[in-house]
């Protein structure tokens, strides 16, 4: 049972990474469709890159759930933690390395994305194979997933003027 869940979580790393990479370019490829922009990165700000982990993770979870729901406890909690861990890990590592070396390096950014997804999926696995949490944990977890989804969309169109939302070209949100 644990190996079956682990295989799904490890497969999710590849799925989320590849779909997330696609989301990096989708807004531009769509002719800058605002609907697409709600789900894909609209600029090069750190914030916009969080969508690259969130939406693919949610899609993968909706597929994965059909296959492992009978084997995994705490599924929603596991996924809620994972979708919150990915942007936290991404931001922490990104800001740490750029503070140390003073610049961004594309390959390092790509590796950070892969590492953040891997950490999120492994934490998700550990939560799923842990002792079952109370039923209300699922409701709380679902609430936090929805809150993050709403925040990601709203801040695409109405970003606060903070450094995490600032694009390298000097603008915020949709250009």
N, C-alpha and C positions, 0 to 999 in steps of 0.2 A: 504494500500500500504506500509506504513512504517513498519507495523508489519510483513508483508511478507518478506521484505528485512531484517529486524532484525532476523527473524527465520533463514534465509540463513546464515547470518553472525555468529550467535551463533552456528549453525551446523558446520560452517567452523572451529571453535575453536577445536572441537572434531576431525574433519577430519585431520586438519593440525597437531595437537598434535600426533595423532596415527601414521600417515604416517611419520611424522618427527622422532618419536621414532624408527620406522622401518629403516629409513635411517641411524640411528646411527650404525646399525649392518650390513647393506647390503653389504658394501665394503668387510668386512671380509668374510661374507657368500658367496660372489661371487668368492672367491678364489683370492681376491685383483685385480679384473678386473679394468684396468685403465678407461675403458668406464664408469663403475659403479662409480668409484672414482670421476669422473667429477661431479656427482650429489649427492653422499653420502659422509658422513664424512669418511676421510681416516686416521684420527688420533684424538687425544684428545685435539687438540688446540682449543682455543675459536673460531678462524676463521672458522675452519671446521664445527663447530656446527651451523654456520649461514646458511649453506645449508639445514639443517633440517627444517628451517622455510620457506626459500625461495621457494624451488622446490614444496613442498606440497601446499603452498599458490598459486603458479602459476597454478598448476593442478586444485586445487579447483576453482579458479577464472574462468578457462576455462569451467568448468562444470557449475558453478553458472551463468555465463553470459547468457547462453542459456535460463535460466528460469527467470531472473530478468531484462534483458536488456530493456524491455518495461516499467519498473517501476522505475528504478534507473538512476539518472543523475550522471555524473562524474565517471562512473564505473572505467575506466582506471586510473584516478587520484587517486581514493580511493585505488585501489590495489597497485599502485606505492608507495603511502605513506605507506601503511601497510607493504609491503615487505622491506621498508627501516627502518620503526619504530622497527620491530621485532629485528634485530641485534643490533640496537642502545640501546634499552631497555635492551636486554640481556647483552651486554657488560657493560653498566653502572651499573646495579645491581650486576652482577658477580664481577666486579673489586671492587666495593664498599664493598660488604660483605667480600670478601677474604682479602681486605686490613685491614678491621676491626678485623676479627678473625684470620687471618693468614693461613687459610687452606680452601680447598674445601670440601663441604659436598654434596654428591650425591643427596639426597632428596631435598636440597635447589636448586641445579642446575635444577632439574626436575621442581620444582615449578616456578623457574625463566622462564623457557621455556614456561610453561603454561600461566604465567602472561604476558609475552611479546606477545604471540599469541593473548591473550584476548584483550590487549591494541590495538594491530594492527587491529583486527577485529572490535572493537568498534569505533576506529577512521575511519576506512573504512566505517562503517555504517553512521557515522555523515557526512562524505563527500558526500556519495551517496544521502542522503536525503536533502542536502543543495541545494541552488539555483544553477542552471546549470551554469557551467563555460564555457568560450569561447571554441569553437571547437579545437583550436590549443593546448589547455591544454591536450587533449588526445594524441596528437602526442609527446608532450614533456614528458608526463608520460610514454608512451610506450618506448621512447628513454631511460629514466632512468631505466626502468625495464630491458631492453636489456643490458645496460651498467653494471648493477649489475650482471646479469647472466654471462656475459663475464668475469668480474673480479673474480667472484667465481670460475669459471672453470680455468682460467689462473693461479690464485694464488694457486690452488691445485697442479699444476705441476711446477710452478716457484714462490714459496712464498718468499716474502721479509724476510730478517732475522731480524724480529721484534718480540717482546714478544707475540703479539696476534696470531702469526703463529707458535709459538713454542709448540711442544707437550711435555707432562710431561716426556716422555722418552728422551727428548733432541734433537729431530730432527724436520725438517720442511717438510711440504708437504707429498707426498707419501713415506712411509718408504722403 
